[in-house]
Amino acid sequence: MIAFITRLLSKYRTVNWALADQAMVSGTNFFTGLLLARYMGLEEFGVFTLVWIAILLLSNLQLAMVISPMMSIGPKQTCDEAPAYYGAMFLTQILFSAISFLLLFVGITISGMFFPQWQVQHLALPLASVAFFFQMQDFIRRYFFASNCATYAFANDAISYLGQLVILIWLLKATALNSAGALWIIAGTSALAALVGSFYLGKLSWDSRIFYSSTERHFQFSKWLSISAFMQFGAVNYFILVAASLWGPSAAGALKATQNIIGVTHILFQGLYNVVPPEASRRYQQEGIRGVLIYLRKISWLGGGATTIIALLIGVFSELWLNLVYGEEFVSYGYILKWYAIIYVLAFFSVPLHTWFRVLEYTQPIFWATLSMLLFSLSSANILSELWGLHGTIIGIFMSFILLQIILVVAVYRKYKEIMVVNLK
């Protein structure tokens, strides 16, 4: 199946399949979020949003501990080293996914016992299954990008994400959909794609020395990133959790539903995250630090400009988009969408800034910037939300991103000066 799709796509060499793949993935996620918000209702979609936070948290940790190091270190491997390196990463991912499954299954089950009013016990197995298969499929697609097989990634994602959307649309026409049903759909299509993709991983081998050395290298790379991923996730989602605690799941649903619309920019963001780190690593190997800097400046101008245009189109006409997508029930949340448009322009610059530190395998500044963001969120979320409601929540998220980017920019400037001084010597 995947080989047939790949042969078909390979005829059209002019298309950048990495960006086309992310357009499909982000586009599918975008429409999936819209459909769930529209047909589940604000309350049930709020429940789905809250449990999905657990999946996002584990996915962020996976990105920091497994995916990001692989995307930066993998392209640096020689042809002889690559099979053992990627074999080690495949085993690491299986272990990480298994641990994620156990954590969520046990965690949801226990929380249901102590807090029966939450009524989430029935979500333990579907949520844990999503964690396992969603991560395995994401690893396989990223492996294809790291090994320069973007058409394989496209074909694999088509199975997972387009399959997910088709089944969802069919079920919405046939019956009402709840959180458990949506989770089983995501788990099922992810499992199918992971199974098919595993047959096309190419030559992988096992070498215990490579496994231990790669694990050590990944630890040095990701020890700051892992903590940073947890903290940034907490910094942003703490505002949402505070809003939900004050005004119920509908508040979380409103924030997530409006974010889904500006989430169309994820097509650009995630497409660049698949392309930029590996390409920046290759340029670092070939051209040195100046080559990386020139490349990332170009990405900043082009990507930042594109994000600003999209944000303007969505932010200026926020009420119109909310009415068209969700109906009149959501129009009153237009101000949230305006703020999200500004926030996403700021968020884009994390792509070149994070890539800079990952190429250098120097991720400590990301930790300190994210820690500052988390501390700000913990100290201000309750105050801002209680004072100004959802207005305060979204303003707080905006201010936390301002703080994050300022610290990262200063750290990039200092590191560049340090490198130039060393080179002059």
BAKE-308505 format. One record per atom (N, C-alpha, C): z, y, x; residue in three letters. Coordinates in steps of 0.2 Angstrom, whole numbers, plus 5000, padded with zeros to 4 digits. Last residue first. Layout:
% BAKE-308505
ZYXALA...
//
This chain:
% BAKE-308505
508951685200LYS509251665206LYS508851605210LYS508151685189LEU508051735194LEU508351715201LEU508751585182ASN508051575184ASN507951625190ASN510051645178VAL509951585182VAL509251575185VAL509551755170VAL509951765176VAL509951705181VAL508951685160MET508551725164MET508951745171MET510151625154ILE509551575157ILE509151625162ILE510851735150GLU511151685154GLU510551645158GLU509951785140LYS510151825146LYS510451785152LYS510051675131TYR509351695134TYR509551735140TYR511351685127LYS511151625130LYS510451645134LYS511351815120ARG511751795126ARG511551735130ARG510451795110TYR510351845115TYR510751835121TYR511151685103VAL510451675105VAL510351725111VAL512251755099ALA512351695103ALA511651685106ALA511751855090VAL512151875096VAL512151815101VAL511251765080VAL510851805084VAL511151835090VAL512451705075LEU511951665079LEU511451705083LEU513151815069ILE513451775075ILE512951735079ILE512251845059ILE512351895064ILE512651865070ILE512251735051GLN511651745055GLN511751805060GLN513551735046LEU513351675050LEU512751695054LEU513651855039LEU514051835044LEU513851785049LEU512651825029ILE512651885033ILE513051875039ILE513251715022PHE512651705026PHE512551765031PHE514351785016SER514451725021SER513851715025SER513751865007MET514151895013MET514251845018MET513251774998PHE512751825002PHE513151845008PHE514451724993ILE513951674996ILE513451715001ILE514951834987GLY515251804992GLY514851754996GLY514051854977ILE514051904982ILE514451874988ILE514251744969ILE513651754972ILE513651804978ILE515651774964THR515451714968THR514751724972THR515551894958GLY515951894964GLY515751834968GLY514751854947HIS514551914951HIS514851904958HIS515651774941LEU515051744944LEU514651794949LEU517051874943GLY516651824939GLY516151794944GLY517751974950TRP517051994947TRP516651934944TRP519051924953LEU518951994951LEU518252004948LEU518851784955GLU519351804949GLU519251884948GLU517951784965SER517751754959SER518251774953SER518651854976LEU517951874973LEU517851854966LEU519751764977ILE519851834976ILE519251864972ILE519151634980ASN519551644974ASN519651714972ASN518351674992ALA518051644986ALA518551654980ALA519051715004SER518751764999SER518551734992SER519451615012SER519951675011SER519651725006SER518451525013LEU519051505010LEU519551565009LEU517351605018SER517351585011SER518051565008SER517851635031PHE517751695026PHE517751665019PHE517851505036LEU518551545035LEU518451605031LEU516551475036LEU516951445032LEU517651475031LEU516051575045MET515751575038MET516251535034MET516651535057SER516751595054SER516551605047SER516051405058LEU516751415057LEU516951485054LEU514751445061THR514951415054THR515651415053THR514851495073ALA514651535068ALA514851505061ALA515351385080TRP515851445080TRP515551495074TRP514251295079PHE514951275077PHE515351345076PHE513251365086ILE513251345079ILE513851335075ILE513751365099PRO513751425095PRO513651415088PRO513551225102GLN514251245101GLN514251315098GLN512351165106THR512451175099THR513151205097THR511151135116TYR511751175117TYR511951195110TYR509951085118GLU510451035117GLU511151075118GLU508851165117LEU509251175124LEU509851125124LEU508451135105VAL508051125110VAL508451125117VAL509551185097ARG509451115098ARG508951095103ARG509451325099PHE510051285102PHE509951215102PHE508151345092TRP508351365099TRP508851325102TRP508451295079THR507951265084THR508051285091THR509251395074HIS509551325075HIS509051285080HIS508351495073LEU508951505077LEU509251435079LEU507251455065PRO507151465072PRO507751475076PRO508051425053VAL507551375056VAL507451395063VAL508851535049SER509251475052SER508751425055SER508051615042PHE508051625050PHE508551575053PHE508151585029PHE507551555033PHE507651565040PHE509351645024ALA509351575026ALA508751555030ALA508751775021LEU509251765026LEU509251695029LEU508051735010VAL507751765015VAL508151765022VAL509051685002TYR508551635005TYR508151665010TYR509751794998ILE510051745002ILE509551705005ILE508851854989ILE509051894995ILE509351845000ILE508751764979ALA508151784982ALA508351814989ALA510151764974TYR509851704978TYR509251714982TYR510151884968TRP510551874974TRP510251814978TRP509251854957LYS509051904962LYS509451904968LYS509951744951LEU509351734954LEU509151784959LEU511051824946ILE511151774951ILE510551754955ILE510351904936TYR510651934942TYR510851884948TYR510051804926GLY509551834930GLY509851864937GLY510851744917TYR510951734924TYR510451764928TYR510251764904SER510851814906SER511051804913SER509351664903VAL509151734904VAL509651774907VAL509751544898PHE509851554905PHE509651624907PHE509351534885GLU510051514886GLU510251544894GLU508051544883GLU508451604883GLU509151594885GLU507251434896GLY507351454889GLY507851514889GLY506851384908TYR507451354905TYR507551374897TYR505651444912VAL505851374914VAL506351344910VAL505551564906LEU504951524905LEU505151454907LEU506751624908ASN506551614901ASN506051564901ASN506751634922LEU507251594919LEU507051574912LEU505651714924TRP505651654927TRP506151604923TRP506151834918LEU505551804916LEU505451734918LEU507251864926GLU507351854919GLU506751814916GLU506551894939SER507051844938SER507151814931SER505651974945PHE505451954939PHE505951894937PHE506151994958VAL505952054954VAL505852034946VAL506351864963GLY506851914962GLY506751964957GLY505051814965ILE505551784960ILE506051824958ILE504351904973LEU504051884967LEU504551854962LEU505251904984LEU505151964980LEU504851944973LEU505251774989ALA505851804986ALA505751864982ALA503851774993ILE504051724988ILE504751754985ILE503951875004ILE503551874998ILE503751834992ILE504951815012THR505051875009THR504651885003THR504251695016THR504851695012THR505051755009THR503251755024ALA503051715018ALA503651705014ALA504051815034GLY503551855030GLY503451815023GLY504651705040GLY505051765037GLY504651805032GLY503551645045GLY503951615040GLY504351665037GLY502951735054LEU502551705049LEU503051685043LEU504151775062TRP503751825059TRP503351795053TRP504651645067SER505051695063SER504651745059SER503551595073ILE503751555067ILE504251605063ILE503451685084LYS502951675080LYS503151645073LYS504651655090ARG504551725088ARG503951715083ARG504451525094LEU504951535089LEU504951605086LEU503551535104TYR503351495098TYR503851515093TYR504151615114ILE503551645111ILE503451605104ILE505251525117LEU505351585114LEU504751615110LEU504551415123VAL504951405117VAL505051475113VAL504051485134GLY503551455129GLY503951435122GLY505151515141ARG504751565138ARG504251545133ARG505651385145ILE506051425140ILE505651485137ILE504251275147GLY504851305149GLY505151355143GLY503051205145GLU503051275146GLU503651315148GLU503351065142GLN502751085146GLN502751165148GLN504651055137GLN504451015142GLN503851035146GLN504551155127TYR505051165132TYR504851115138TYR503551095119ARG503351155123ARG503951175128ARG504250995113ARG503750975118ARG503551035122ARG505251065106SER505451025112SER504851005117SER504451125097ALA504851165102ALA505051125108ALA504051015090GLU503551055093GLU503851095099GLU505250965084PRO504850925089PRO504350965093PRO505651085077PRO506051065082PRO505651015087PRO504451105067VAL504651155073VAL505051125078VAL504251005058VAL503751025063VAL504051055069VAL505350995049ASN505050935051ASN504550945057ASN505651125047TYR506151085050TYR505851025053TYR504451165039LEU504551195046LEU505051155050LEU504751095027GLY504151085031GLY504251105038GLY505951165024GLN505951095026GLN505351065030GLN505451295021PHE505951275025PHE505951205028PHE504351275011LEU504251305018LEU504751285023LEU505051205001ILE504351185004ILE504251205011ILE506051294998HIS506151235002HIS505551195005HIS505651384989THR505551404997THR505751345001THR506051334977VAL505351324979VAL505151344987VAL507251384975GLY507251324979GLY506451304981GLY507251474965ILE507151504972ILE507051444977ILE507651374956ILE506951414955ILE506851444962ILE508851324959ASN508251284959ASN507651314959ASN509751424957GLN509551414964GLN508951364964GLN509951414943THR509551474946THR509351464953THR510551294943ALA509951294939ALA509551364942ALA511751314950LYS511251264953LYS510551274949LYS512451414942LEU512251424949LEU511751384952LEU512551334930ALA512151394930ALA511951414937ALA513351224934GLY512651214931GLY512251274932GLY514551294937ALA514151254942ALA513451244940ALA514851334924ALA514751384929ALA514351354935ALA514951214917SER514451254915SER514251304921SER516151154921PRO515551134924PRO514951174923PRO517351304922GLY517151234920GLY516451224923GLY517951414927TRP517551424921TRP517251354918TRP518651374938LEU518851434934LEU518551434927LEU518051274944SER518751264942SER518951324938SER516751324946ALA516851274941ALA517551264939ALA517151424956ALA516851444950ALA516951394944ALA517551334966VAL518051384963VAL517751404957VAL516351264969LEU516851224966LEU517451274963LEU515551374974ILE515351344967ILE515951304964ILE516251404985PHE516151454980PHE515951424973PHE516051284992TYR516751304990TYR516751354985TYR514751284996ASN514951244990ASN515651254988ASN514851355008VAL514351375002VAL514651344996VAL515751295016ALA515751365015ALA515351385009ALA515451155016GLY516051185013GLY516051255011GLY514251165024PHE514251145017PHE514851165013PHE514851215035GLN514351265031GLN514251235024GLN515651115039MET515951175037MET515451215033MET514751005041PHE515350995036PHE515551065034PHE513951065051ALA513651045045ALA514151035039ALA514951075061SER514651135058SER514351125051SER515250945064ILE515750985061ILE515451045058ILE513950915069SER514250875064SER514750915060SER513751005080LEU513251005074LEU513650975068LEU514650965089TRP514651035086TRP514351035080TRP514050835091LYS514850845090LYS514950915087LYS512750815095SER512950825088SER513650845086SER512650805109PHE512150845105PHE512450865098PHE513550705112GLN513650775115GLN513150825111GLN513050605104PHE513750635102PHE513850705106PHE511850575109HIS511850605103HIS512550635101HIS512350525121ARG511850585121ARG511950615114ARG512950415117GLU513350465121GLU512950525120GLU511950345111THR512450365107THR512850415110THR511150325122SER510850365117SER511450385112SER511950235129SER511750295132SER511550345127SER512050125120TYR512650165122TYR512450235125TYR510650095119PHE511050105113PHE511650145115PHE510250065132ILE509950125129ILE510350145123ILE511049945134ARG511150005138ARG510850075135ARG510549865124SER511249885123SER511349945128SER509049865116ASP509349875123ASP510049905123ASP507849815106TRP508549825107TRP508649815114TRP506349895098SER506649845103SER507449865103SER504949925088LEU505649935090LEU505949885094LEU503349975085LYS503749925089LYS504449955090LYS503250015067GLY503050005074GLY503449965078GLY503650035054LEU504050075059LEU503750065066LEU503249975043TYR502750015047TYR503050065052TYR504149915035PHE503649875038PHE503149915043PHE504950025030SER505149985036SER504649935039SER504250065019GLY504150105026GLY504450065031GLY504649985009VAL503949985011VAL503850015018VAL506050015009LEU505849945010LEU505049945012LEU506050155006ALA506350125012ALA506050055014ALA505350144993ALA505050184999ALA505350155005ALA506350074986LEU505650054986LEU505350084992LEU507450164987ALA507550094990ALA506850064991ALA507050274980SER507150284987SER507150214991SER506950224967THR506250244971THR506450254978THR508350194965GLY507750144964GLY507150164968GLY509050314966ALA509150264971ALA508650214971ALA508450394956ILE508350414963ILE508450354968ILE508850314945ILE508050334946ILE507950344954ILE510150324946TRP509850254946TRP509150264948TRP510350464943LEU510550434949LEU510250364951LEU509950474929ALA509650504935ALA509750484941ALA510950384923GLY510250364923GLY509850404928GLY512150464926ALA512050394929ALA511350374929ALA511850584918SER511950584926SER511850514929SER510650544906ASN511250564908ASN511350564916ASN509350574894LEU509550554900LEU510250584902LEU508650504879ALA509050554882ALA509250524889ALA506950434879THR507650434877THR508050494881THR505550454882ALA505850404878ALA506550404875ALA505450574889LYS505050564883LYS505350514878LYS506250544900LEU506450604896LEU506050604889LEU505550434905LEU506150424902LEU506450484898LEU504450504911TRP504350444906TRP504950434902TRP505050584920ILE504650614914ILE504550564909ILE505550484929LEU505950534925LEU505650564919LEU504450424934ILE504950384930ILE505350434926ILE503850534941VAL503450494935VAL503950464931VAL504850564950LEU504650614945LEU504250584939LEU504850444958GLN505450474955GLN505350524949GLN503550444963GLY503850394959GLY504450414955GLY503650554971LEU503150554965LEU503350504960LEU504650504980TYR504750564976TYR504250574970TYR504250374985SER504950394983SER504950454978SER502850374988ILE503150324984ILE503850344981ILE502750494995ALA502450484989ALA502750434985ALA503450465007ASP503750505002ASP503450504995ASP502450375012ASN503150355011ASN503450395006ASN501350465015ALA501250405010ALA501950385008ALA501950555024PHE501750575017PHE501650525012PHE502250475034ALA502850505031ALA502550525024ALA500950445038TYR501350385036TYR501950415032TYR500550565042THR500250535036THR500650475034THR501350585054ALA501450625048ALA501150595042ALA501750535066CYS501450495061CYS501550525054CYS502550565077ASN501950595076ASN501450555072ASN503850525078SER503350485082SER502650505081SER504450615069ALA504650625076ALA504150585081ALA503950575057PHE503750645060PHE503950645067PHE504450445056PHE503750455056PHE503550525059PHE505850485055TYR505550445061TYR504850455062TYR505850545043ARG505950585049ARG505750545055ARG505650435035ARG505150485035ARG505250525041ARG506850355038ILE506150325040ILE505650385040ILE507850435034PHE507850425041PHE507050395043PHE507650435020ASP507550505024ASP507450485031ASP507850305017GLN507250335016GLN507150395020GLN509250305020MET508750265023MET508050285023MET509750395011GLN509850415018GLN509350365022GLN509450334999PHE509250405000PHE509250415007PHE510250215000PHE509550215000PHE509150285001PHE511650265000PHE511350215005PHE510550225005PHE511750364989ALA511950374996ALA511550335001ALA511350284978VAL510950334980VAL511050354988VAL512450194978SER511850174980SER511350224982SER513450284975ALA513550254981ALA512850224983ALA513050314962LEU513150374967LEU513150344974LEU513150194955PRO512450224956PRO512450284961PRO514550164957LEU514050124960LEU513350154960LEU515150274950ALA515350254957ALA514750214960ALA515050314937LEU514550344942LEU514650314949LEU516050274930HIS515450234929HIS514950264934HIS517150364933GLN517150294936GLN516450264935GLN517250484928VAL516750474933VAL516650404935VAL518150564919GLN517650514917GLN517050504921GLN519250654921TRP518550664924TRP518050624921TRP520350594916GLN520050644912GLN519350664915GLN520850504926PRO520350474921PRO520050534916PRO521250514940PHE521050574936PHE520550544930PHE521550394946PHE522050444946PHE521850504942PHE520350324944MET521050294942MET521550344942MET519350404949GLY519350394942GLY520050364939GLY519650404962SER519750464959SER519750454951SER519350274965ILE520050294965ILE520150354962ILE517950274963THR518350224959THR519050254959THR517550374972ILE517450384965ILE517850344961ILE517950304984GLY518150374983GLY518150384975GLY517150184985VAL517950184984VAL518250254982VAL515850244985PHE516050194980PHE516850194979PHE515950324996LEU515750354989LEU516050304984LEU516150235007LEU516550295005LEU516550324998LEU515150145006LEU515850125005LEU516250185003LEU514050225009PHE514050185002PHE514850175001PHE514350265021SER514250315016SER514350285009SER514250145029ILE514850185028ILE514850235022ILE512850125027ALA513350075024ALA514050105024ALA512350235034SER512250225027SER512750175024SER512750205047PHE512950265044PHE512850265036PHE512150085050LEU512850085050LEU513050145046LEU510750125049ILE511050075044ILE511750075044ILE510750215060GLN510650245053GLN510950195048GLN510950135071THR511450185069THR511350205062THR509750065070LEU510350025069LEU510950075067LEU508850165073PHE508750135067PHE509450095065PHE509250205086MET509350255080MET509250215074MET508850095093ALA509550115093ALA509650155087ALA507450105091GLY507850045089GLY508550055088GLY507150215098TYR507150215091TYR507450155087TYR507450165111TYR507750225108TYR507750225101TYR506550065112ALA507250045113ALA507650105110ALA505250135111PRO505450075107PRO506250065107PRO505350245122ALA505350255114ALA505550195110ALA505150205135GLU505850215132GLU505850215125GLU503750205137ASP504150145138ASP504850145135ASP503350325134CYS503150275130CYS503550215131CYS504850435135THR504150415137THR503950355133THR505550565124GLN505550495127GLN504850475129GLN505550675117LYS505550685125LYS505550615128LYS505550655104PRO504850675107PRO504950675114PRO506950625103GLY506450575102GLY505850595105GLY507750745103ILE507750705109ILE507150645109ILE507450805090SER507350845097SER507350805103SER507550705081MET506950755080MET506850795087MET508850655084MET508250615085MET507650655085MET509750755081PRO509650735088PRO509050695089PRO509450765067SER509250825071SER509250795079SER509850635062ILE509150655062ILE509050715067ILE511250605066VAL510750555067VAL510050595067VAL512150715063MET512350665068MET511750615070MET511550805054ALA511850825061ALA511950775066ALA511050725044LEU510550765047LEU510850785054LEU512250665040GLN511750625043GLN511250665047GLN512850775035LEU513150745041LEU512650705044LEU512050805024ASN512050855030ASN512350825036ASN512250685017SER511550705020SER511650755025SER513550705013LEU513450655018LEU512750665021LEU513350825005LEU513850825010LEU513650775015LEU512450774995LEU512250825000LEU512750835006LEU513350684988ILE512650664992ILE512450714997ILE514250774983ALA514450714988ALA513850694992ALA513550844975ILE513850884980ILE514050834986ILE513350774964TRP512750774969TRP513050804975TRP514350794956VAL514350734959VAL513850734965VAL513950934951LEU514650924955LEU514650854959LEU512750904945THR512850954951THR513450944955THR513150824934PHE512750804939PHE512750844946PHE513950924927VAL514250864930VAL513850834935VAL512951014924GLY513551034928GLY513850974931GLY512250944915PHE511950954922PHE512450984927PHE513150934905GLU512950874908GLU512650894915GLU513051084902GLU513751044903GLU513550984907GLU511751114899LEU512151154904LEU512751114906LEU510550984897GLY511051034895GLY511451054900GLY509550894901MET510250874901MET510750914897MET508450974901TYR508450914896TYR509150884896TYR508551074911ARG508251084904ARG508451034899ARG509051004922ALA509351064919ALA509151074912ALA507950914924LEU508650894923LEU509050944920LEU506850994926LEU506850954921LEU507550924919LEU507251064938LEU507151104932LEU507151054926LEU507450954947GLY507950994946GLY507851034939GLY506050914947THR506550864945THR507250904943THR505451024953PHE505251004946PHE505850954943PHE506051014966PHE506051074962PHE505951064955PHE505650894971ASN506350904970ASN506450964965ASN504250914971THR504550864967THR505350874965THR504251014981GLY503951024974GLY504250974969GLY504750944992SER505151004989SER504851014982SER503750844993VAL504450824993VAL504850884989VAL502550924994MET502650864989MET503350854988MET502851005005ALA502651034999ALA502750984993ALA503050905015GLN503550945012GLN503450975006GLN501650865016ASP502150815014ASP502750855011ASP501050975021ALA500850945014ALA501350905012ALA501650985033LEU501851035028LEU501651015021LEU501150865039ALA501850885039ALA502050935034ALA499750885038TRP500050835033TRP500850845033TRP498651005037ASN499350995041ASN499750945036ASN496950955037VAL497650975033VAL498250955037VAL495950915043THR496050985044THR496751005040THR495650785041ARG496050795047ARG496250875047ARG495450675031TYR495450745030TYR495950775036TYR495550545033LYS494950565033LYS494950645033LYS496850505031SER496650515038SER495950545038SER497050465018LEU497250535020LEU496950555027LEU496650335018LEU496350385014LEU496450455016LEU497550275027ARG496850275029ARG496450325024ARG498750295019THR498650325026THR497950325028THR498550215008ILE498550285007ILE498450325014ILE498450085015PHE497850115011PHE497950185010PHE499750075020ALA499150085025ALA498550105021ALA500550075009ILE500650135013ILE500050135018ILE500049945004MET500050005000MET500050065004MET
//
